C-alpha cells in the first residue's frame, strides 16, 4: 500500500505531462526532435531537410516581396518582421537539433528526478514549480496561437480581404497579390504557415520551461536543507548525511545549469536581438498607422521576452538565495574537517553566476527585459527621426 501511494504521488508530481504537451506539437508537425530515431531513419531526415529548404525558400520569398513592393511602407515593415521571425525560427530550430542529444539527456534528468519523495517539504516545492511550468507553457501556447489568429483575422474584420495589405510580408512571387484570385490564395497560404510557425515555437520553447522550473525547485530544496545545517550538532551522523545530500544535489545541479548555459547561450542571444527588432518594428508600424494587425505581434514579443526574462530571473534570484544560505547557516557549529571543506567548496562555487547566459554578455533577468525595451524604443525613435 505504501509503495502504491508513492507511485501515485510520483505520477501526480511528474513533469511527463508537460513534456508530452510540447512533444505533441512537434509530433503533429512531424518534427520529432527529441525521439531517438530523429535524423537516423530516412523519413525523419527527409522531412527535416524538406522543412529546412522551405524555411530558406520563405526567407528568399520575403526578400523578393519586399523588393517588388518597396514603395509600400506597410509592406516593407511587415516584410522585416516576417524575415526576422523566420530567421529566428531557422536559427533556433537548428540550434536545438544540433544539441538534441544533450537536450534529451537533460529532459531525462528532469523526468527521472524523485527528490519530492524524500518528504512533504520537497513534495510541496516540486508541486509549486510543476504548477508554474504548466502556467508558463499554457501562456506560451495561447500567446503564439493568439498572435497568428490576430494577424490573420484582421483583414476579415477590417473588410480588406482582396484589397488591403497581406497580414505577413511575403507572397507568391512575380504576380500581383492585389489582383483576384491571388490575394485569397496568398491569404490561405499564410494561414497554414503562420500556424505552423506558432506550433514550432511552442515545441521548441517547452524544454526551457522544464529546465527552469526543475532548477528553481532544486535550488529551493537546497536552501531548505542549508537552514538545517548546524541546528543539531550533537547528532553527528544526521548532520553528515545532510551535508552529503546537499553537496551531491549541488554538484548535480551545477552540471545541469552548465549544460543549460551551453545549450541556450547563442540561442537566447539571437532571441533577444530578434525581439528588439520585432518590438521596434511593431511599435513603429502602430505609431505610423493606428489601424493595422501589428498589435498581436507587439504583445506577443513583449510577452515572450518577459517570460524568458522572468524565468531567468527566477534561477538567478534562487541562486543568490542559495549563496546566502550557504554562508548564513550554522556551519561554524560543525567541527569535522571534511564537512567544513564541503561547506567552503559550496560557498566558493555559489559565487559563480548561475543563470541562462545571453551569448556571454549577461543573463536572462528583469534587467535584460528593461534593456531590451529601452533598446527597442531607442531604435523606434531613430526610425521616426529618419522618416521625418
C-alpha positions as CSV (number, residue, x, y, z in Angstrom):
1,X,0.0,0.0,0.0
2,X,2.9,2.3,0.9
3,X,4.6,1.8,-2.4
4,X,1.4,2.2,-4.3
5,X,0.8,5.6,-2.7
6,X,4.4,6.6,-3.5
7,X,3.9,5.7,-7.2
8,X,0.6,7.7,-7.2
9,X,2.4,10.7,-5.8
10,X,5.2,10.4,-8.3
11,X,2.7,10.4,-11.2
12,X,1.0,13.5,-9.9
13,X,4.2,15.4,-9.4
14,X,5.9,14.3,-12.7
15,X,6.8,16.6,-15.5
16,X,5.9,13.9,-18.0
17,X,2.5,15.5,-18.9
18,X,4.2,18.9,-19.7
19,X,6.8,17.1,-21.7
20,X,4.0,15.3,-23.6
21,X,2.3,18.6,-24.4
22,X,5.1,20.3,-26.2
23,X,6.3,17.0,-27.7
24,X,2.8,16.6,-29.2
25,X,3.1,19.9,-31.1
26,X,6.4,18.7,-32.6
27,X,4.8,15.3,-33.4
28,X,1.9,16.9,-35.3
29,X,4.5,18.8,-37.3
30,X,6.5,15.6,-37.9
31,X,9.5,17.2,-36.2
32,X,10.2,14.5,-33.5
33,X,13.4,16.3,-32.4
34,X,13.5,14.5,-29.0
35,X,13.0,11.0,-30.3
36,X,15.9,8.6,-30.5
37,X,15.3,7.9,-34.2
38,X,15.3,11.5,-35.3
39,X,17.8,12.0,-38.2
40,X,18.5,8.3,-38.1
41,X,15.7,6.9,-40.2
42,X,15.2,8.2,-43.7
43,X,11.7,9.5,-43.2
44,X,12.6,12.0,-40.3
45,X,15.8,13.0,-42.1
46,X,13.9,13.8,-45.4
47,X,11.2,15.7,-43.6
48,X,13.7,17.8,-41.6
49,X,15.7,18.8,-44.7
50,X,12.4,19.5,-46.6
51,X,11.4,21.9,-43.8
52,X,14.9,23.4,-43.9
53,X,14.6,24.1,-47.6
54,X,11.1,25.5,-47.1
55,X,12.3,27.9,-44.4
56,X,15.2,29.1,-46.6
57,X,12.8,29.5,-49.6
58,X,10.5,31.6,-47.4
59,X,13.3,33.9,-46.5
60,X,14.0,34.4,-50.2
61,X,10.3,35.0,-51.0
62,X,10.2,37.6,-48.2
63,X,13.2,39.5,-49.8
64,X,11.6,39.3,-53.3
65,X,8.3,40.5,-51.9
66,X,9.9,43.5,-50.2
67,X,11.8,44.4,-53.4
68,X,8.7,44.1,-55.6
69,X,6.6,46.3,-53.2
70,X,9.3,48.6,-52.0
71,X,7.2,51.7,-52.5
72,X,4.6,50.5,-49.9
73,X,5.9,51.2,-46.4
74,X,3.4,48.9,-44.7
75,X,4.7,46.0,-46.8
76,X,8.4,46.8,-46.0
77,X,7.6,46.9,-42.3
78,X,5.7,43.6,-42.4
79,X,8.5,42.0,-44.6
80,X,11.1,43.0,-42.0
81,X,9.0,41.4,-39.2
82,X,8.4,38.3,-41.3
83,X,12.1,37.9,-42.2
84,X,13.2,38.2,-38.5
85,X,10.5,35.7,-37.4
86,X,11.5,33.1,-40.0
87,X,15.3,33.7,-39.4
88,X,14.8,33.4,-35.7
89,X,12.9,30.1,-36.2
90,X,15.7,28.8,-38.5
91,X,18.4,29.5,-36.0
92,X,16.5,28.2,-33.0
93,X,15.5,25.0,-34.8
94,X,19.0,24.3,-36.0
95,X,20.5,25.1,-32.6
96,X,18.0,22.7,-30.8
97,X,18.6,20.0,-33.4
98,X,22.4,20.3,-33.2
99,X,22.2,19.9,-29.4
100,X,19.3,17.5,-29.3
101,X,21.2,14.6,-27.6
102,X,22.3,16.9,-24.8
103,X,18.7,18.2,-24.5
104,X,17.3,14.7,-24.4
105,X,19.7,13.8,-21.6
106,X,18.7,16.8,-19.6
107,X,15.0,16.1,-20.2
108,X,15.7,12.6,-18.9
109,X,17.3,14.1,-15.8
110,X,14.2,16.2,-15.1
111,X,11.7,13.3,-15.8
112,X,13.6,10.8,-13.7
113,X,14.1,13.1,-10.6
114,X,12.3,11.8,-7.5
115,X,13.5,14.2,-4.9
116,X,9.9,15.0,-4.0
117,X,9.6,11.6,-2.5
118,X,12.0,12.5,0.3
119,X,9.4,14.3,2.3
120,X,6.4,16.6,2.4
121,X,8.5,19.8,2.1
122,X,10.2,18.5,-1.1
123,X,6.9,17.4,-2.5
124,X,5.4,20.9,-1.8
125,X,8.3,22.6,-3.5
126,X,8.0,20.2,-6.5
127,X,4.3,20.8,-6.8
128,X,4.7,24.6,-6.7
129,X,7.1,24.6,-9.6
130,X,5.2,22.0,-11.5
131,X,2.2,24.3,-11.5
132,X,4.4,27.1,-12.6
133,X,5.7,25.1,-15.6
134,X,2.1,24.3,-16.6
135,X,1.2,28.0,-16.4
136,X,4.2,29.1,-18.5
137,X,3.5,26.5,-21.2
138,X,-0.2,27.4,-21.3
139,X,0.6,31.2,-21.6
140,X,3.1,30.3,-24.4
141,X,0.6,28.3,-26.3
142,X,-2.1,31.0,-26.0
143,X,0.3,33.7,-26.9
144,X,1.7,32.2,-30.1
145,X,-1.7,30.9,-31.4
146,X,-3.5,34.2,-30.5
147,X,-0.9,36.2,-32.4
148,X,-1.4,34.0,-35.5
149,X,-5.2,34.4,-35.2
150,X,-5.0,38.2,-34.7
151,X,-2.8,38.8,-37.7
152,X,-4.9,36.6,-39.9
153,X,-8.3,37.8,-38.7
154,X,-7.5,41.5,-39.0
155,X,-8.1,41.7,-42.8
156,X,-11.5,40.0,-42.3
157,X,-12.6,42.3,-39.5
158,X,-11.3,45.4,-41.4
159,X,-13.0,44.3,-44.6
160,X,-9.7,44.3,-46.5
161,X,-9.8,40.8,-47.9
162,X,-8.7,41.2,-51.5
163,X,-7.9,44.9,-51.2
164,X,-5.5,45.6,-48.3
165,X,-2.0,44.6,-47.4
166,X,-1.4,40.9,-46.7
167,X,-1.1,40.0,-42.9
168,X,2.5,38.9,-43.5
169,X,5.2,40.5,-45.6
170,X,5.6,37.9,-48.3
171,X,3.6,36.5,-51.3
172,X,3.8,34.2,-54.3
173,X,6.5,35.8,-56.5
174,X,6.0,37.5,-59.8
175,X,2.3,38.0,-59.6
176,X,0.4,41.0,-58.1
177,X,-1.3,39.7,-54.9
178,X,-3.8,42.5,-55.0
179,X,-5.5,41.1,-58.1
180,X,-8.1,38.4,-58.0
181,X,-7.7,35.5,-57.0
182,X,-4.1,35.9,-55.9
183,X,-4.9,37.7,-52.6
184,X,-7.1,34.9,-51.4
185,X,-4.5,32.2,-52.4
186,X,-1.8,34.1,-50.6
187,X,-4.0,34.6,-47.6
188,X,-4.8,30.9,-47.3
189,X,-1.1,30.0,-47.7
190,X,-0.3,32.4,-44.8
191,X,-2.9,30.8,-42.6
192,X,-1.2,27.5,-42.9
193,X,2.3,28.8,-42.5
194,X,1.5,31.1,-39.6
195,X,0.0,28.3,-37.5
196,X,3.0,26.0,-38.5
197,X,5.5,28.6,-37.2
198,X,3.5,29.1,-34.0
199,X,3.4,25.4,-33.3
200,X,7.2,25.1,-34.0
201,X,7.9,27.8,-31.4
202,X,5.7,26.2,-28.8
203,X,7.5,22.9,-29.3
204,X,11.0,24.5,-29.1
205,X,10.2,26.6,-26.0
206,X,8.8,23.7,-24.0
207,X,12.1,22.3,-22.7
208,X,13.3,25.7,-21.5
209,X,10.4,25.8,-19.0
210,X,11.1,22.3,-17.8
211,X,14.7,23.2,-17.1
212,X,13.9,26.5,-15.4
213,X,11.3,25.0,-13.0
214,X,13.4,21.9,-12.2
215,X,16.5,24.1,-11.5
216,X,14.5,26.5,-9.3
217,X,12.9,23.7,-7.3
218,X,16.3,22.0,-6.7
219,X,17.7,25.4,-5.5
220,X,14.8,25.9,-3.2
221,X,15.2,22.4,-1.7
222,X,18.9,23.1,-1.2
223,X,18.0,26.3,0.6
224,X,15.7,24.4,2.9
225,X,18.4,21.8,3.7
226,X,21.0,24.5,4.3
227,X,18.9,26.1,7.1
228,X,19.1,22.8,8.9
229,X,22.9,22.5,9.0
230,X,24.2,23.1,12.5
231,X,20.8,23.1,14.2
232,X,21.6,19.8,15.9
233,X,25.4,19.4,16.1
234,X,25.2,16.6,18.6
235,X,23.6,14.3,16.0
236,X,26.8,13.9,14.0
237,X,25.6,11.2,11.7
238,X,22.5,13.2,10.7
239,X,24.5,16.3,10.1
240,X,27.0,14.5,7.9
241,X,24.2,12.8,6.0
242,X,22.5,16.2,5.4
243,X,25.8,17.8,4.2
244,X,26.5,14.9,1.9
245,X,23.0,15.2,0.4
246,X,23.3,19.0,-0.1
247,X,26.8,18.5,-1.7
248,X,25.5,15.9,-4.1
249,X,22.5,17.9,-5.2
250,X,24.6,21.0,-5.5
251,X,27.2,19.2,-7.8
252,X,24.5,17.7,-9.9
253,X,22.6,21.0,-10.3
254,X,25.8,22.8,-11.2
255,X,26.5,20.4,-14.0
256,X,22.8,20.7,-15.1
257,X,22.9,24.5,-15.2
258,X,26.2,24.4,-17.0
259,X,24.6,22.3,-19.7
260,X,21.7,24.7,-19.9
261,X,24.1,27.6,-20.4
262,X,25.9,25.8,-23.2
263,X,22.7,24.9,-25.0
264,X,21.0,28.3,-24.8
265,X,24.0,30.6,-24.9
266,X,23.7,31.5,-28.6
267,X,20.0,30.7,-28.9
268,X,18.9,33.4,-26.5
269,X,21.4,36.0,-27.7
270,X,19.6,35.6,-31.1
271,X,16.3,35.6,-29.3
272,X,17.0,38.9,-27.6
273,X,18.2,40.6,-30.8
274,X,15.2,39.4,-32.8
275,X,12.8,40.5,-30.1
276,X,14.4,44.0,-30.2
277,X,13.7,44.2,-33.9
278,X,10.2,42.8,-33.6
279,X,9.2,45.2,-30.8
280,X,10.7,48.1,-32.6
281,X,9.1,47.4,-36.0
282,X,5.7,46.6,-34.5
283,X,5.7,49.7,-32.4
284,X,6.8,51.8,-35.4
285,X,4.0,50.3,-37.5
286,X,1.3,51.1,-34.9
287,X,2.5,54.7,-34.4
288,X,2.6,55.1,-38.2
289,X,-0.8,53.6,-38.9
290,X,-3.1,53.1,-35.9
291,X,-5.4,50.6,-37.7
292,X,-3.2,47.5,-38.5
293,X,-2.6,44.0,-37.4
294,X,0.8,44.6,-35.7
295,X,-0.8,44.7,-32.2
296,X,-0.7,41.0,-31.8
297,X,3.0,40.8,-32.9
298,X,3.9,43.5,-30.4
299,X,2.1,42.0,-27.5
300,X,3.4,38.5,-28.2
301,X,7.1,39.6,-28.4
302,X,6.9,41.7,-25.3
303,X,5.2,38.8,-23.5
304,X,7.7,36.3,-24.9
305,X,10.8,38.2,-23.8
306,X,9.2,39.0,-20.4
307,X,8.5,35.3,-19.9
308,X,12.1,34.3,-20.7
309,X,13.5,37.1,-18.5
310,X,11.1,36.1,-15.7
311,X,12.4,32.5,-15.9
312,X,16.0,33.7,-16.0
313,X,15.4,36.0,-13.0
314,X,13.8,33.1,-11.1
315,X,17.0,31.0,-11.4
316,X,19.3,34.0,-10.8
317,X,17.4,35.0,-7.6
318,X,17.2,31.5,-6.3
319,X,21.0,31.0,-6.9
320,X,21.6,34.2,-4.9
321,X,19.5,32.9,-2.1
322,X,21.5,29.7,-2.2
323,X,24.7,31.6,-1.9
324,X,23.4,33.5,1.1
325,X,22.1,30.2,2.6
326,X,25.5,28.6,2.4
327,X,27.1,31.4,4.3
328,X,24.2,32.2,6.8
329,X,23.6,28.7,8.2
330,X,25.2,27.5,11.4
331,X,28.2,25.8,9.7
332,X,30.5,27.2,12.5
333,X,29.0,24.6,14.9
334,X,30.5,21.8,12.8
335,X,33.9,20.6,13.7
336,X,34.5,17.8,11.2
337,X,37.2,19.0,8.8
338,X,35.7,17.3,5.7
339,X,32.3,18.8,6.4
340,X,33.8,22.3,6.7
341,X,35.7,21.8,3.4
342,X,32.5,20.8,1.7
343,X,30.8,24.0,3.0
344,X,33.8,26.1,1.9
345,X,33.6,24.5,-1.6
346,X,29.9,25.2,-2.0
347,X,30.5,28.7,-0.7
348,X,33.1,29.3,-3.4
349,X,31.0,27.7,-6.1
350,X,28.0,29.7,-5.1
351,X,29.9,32.9,-6.1
352,X,29.6,31.8,-9.7
353,X,26.8,33.4,-11.7
354,X,24.1,30.8,-12.3
355,X,21.6,31.5,-15.0
356,X,20.8,31.4,-18.7
357,X,23.6,33.2,-20.5
358,X,22.9,35.5,-23.4
359,X,25.9,34.8,-25.6
360,X,28.2,35.6,-22.7
361,X,27.0,39.2,-22.4
362,X,24.7,38.7,-19.5
363,X,21.9,36.6,-18.1
364,X,18.2,36.5,-18.7
365,X,16.8,38.6,-16.0
366,X,14.5,41.6,-15.4
367,X,17.4,43.9,-16.1
368,X,17.7,42.3,-19.5
369,X,14.0,42.9,-20.1
370,X,14.5,46.5,-19.3
371,X,17.5,46.8,-21.6
372,X,15.5,45.1,-24.4
373,X,12.6,47.5,-24.1
374,X,14.9,50.6,-23.9
375,X,16.9,49.5,-26.9
376,X,13.7,48.7,-28.9
377,X,12.2,52.2,-28.1
378,X,15.5,53.9,-28.9
379,X,15.6,52.2,-32.3
380,X,11.9,53.2,-32.8
381,X,12.7,56.8,-32.1
382,X,15.6,56.7,-34.5
383,X,13.3,55.3,-37.3
384,X,10.9,58.2,-36.7
385,X,13.7,60.7,-36.8
386,X,14.9,59.3,-40.1
387,X,11.3,59.3,-41.5
388,X,10.8,62.9,-40.5
